[in-house]
Amino acid sequence: MTGKTAFSERYGFRRDQVTLANWRTAPFSRWAFQNVGELVPSAPVVAASTAPTEELRDLSWLLSETVSLPSGEKRIGDFLDGSYADALTIMKRGKFIGDWVAPTMNFGEKHIAFSISKSMVAIVAGILEDEGLLDPNAPIIDYLPETAGSAYADATVRHVLDMTVSLDIEEAYLDPESAFGRYRRAMLWNPGGGDEGLFEFLCTLKRLPTPHGEVFRYRSPNTDLLGILLERVSGRRIADLMREKLWTPLGTTGEIAITVDREGTSRASAGISLTPRDLARVGEMMRNGGMARGRRVVSESWVEDTLTKGSHEAWQRSDFAPLFPKGRYRNKWYQTGEGSFCGIGIHGQWLFVDPKNELVVVRMSCQPDPVMEAFDYDNIAFMKALGKLL
């Protein structure tokens, strides 16, 4: 294929250059993160609402404001451009007050949320707990006997929800030959997958010698196991379960999808794609104690538990502690220790909720490396600054 096309003019490369081997790398991620279903098998979800198509609320009035970040004083527009942002959506007191999208993203299009998927799937776990279908203190093996002999054989649902399973695997995002690379092949995110399914892989994971429950260890396989567990106790696939329990009550308006493996097992830990506005609706529901559009989605007690409980000691023993020195992690949501809470995904995805300032902020991004520490600290400062500005 030669010559310029509208696609290559917009993105700087041709569509046929994007492959399963490079879709999470720059520059190809700029398009791929909005079109994951063209690369990885995905289960689509029909929009929950038949409301008229939403219109962008121009955010240009905010872009010239200056914020103080660890990397220096910056105009908001320059910060978004320089940190690989794809979209920014802001809600204040339950109303959308502004949307910004990069030139390579259209307003209203879905974007992969990566590990913010964990926070959303955990809400469904909370709903099933409310319904009496799930006991967070029960052993995993009671629900999934196939985990006998694995790290999960003596772990509880609570250990999985709070990421305190003593699990012997590292989040080696950039090493295709590691155990994490094998994990990504099993979920069909990397080339060479198909011989081993996701659940089959999870049941081979071994534990570390230390007890469960003592250290916060960020391990994505825990949430994929949770997704399988939720399907087992409900008798529903994750895509259908989330449509019924979360998307419909929230009144989502855009396309939603979740990636699946060769057996149709959902990538609950990082596979959900949705629009920035629909992600903001998740944060707004949490800000309102589990209520959305005048109806209860998840119990107030579950939301309170999520935002106030969890082991500070386990957090302090982790390598995440510097991110939020006063923080905790509970039900797959981060507590900052300063009243706000958030979901975070690799490559720069953020859902930040600031109850004090009645603010919900969604930032979606295609930053080139999965983890860029300097951007993490800048983004935290940026979210806090928005609370003061707005």
TASULBEL-V538314 format. One record per helix or strand of 2 or more residues. SS is the DSSP state (@ for helix, = for strand). FROM is the first residue (numbers start at 0). LEN is the number of residues. If there is no record, write none. Layout:
SS/FROM/LEN
SS/FROM/LEN
This chain:
@/5/6
@/14/3
@/28/4
@/35/3
=/41/4
@/59/4
=/65/4
=/71/4
@/75/7
=/84/8
=/94/7
=/110/2
@/115/15
@/139/4
@/144/3
@/150/4
@/156/5
@/178/8
@/197/5
@/220/14
@/237/13
=/255/5
=/271/3
@/275/12
=/290/2
=/294/2
@/299/9
@/311/5
=/327/3
=/332/3
=/340/5
=/348/6
=/358/7
@/372/17
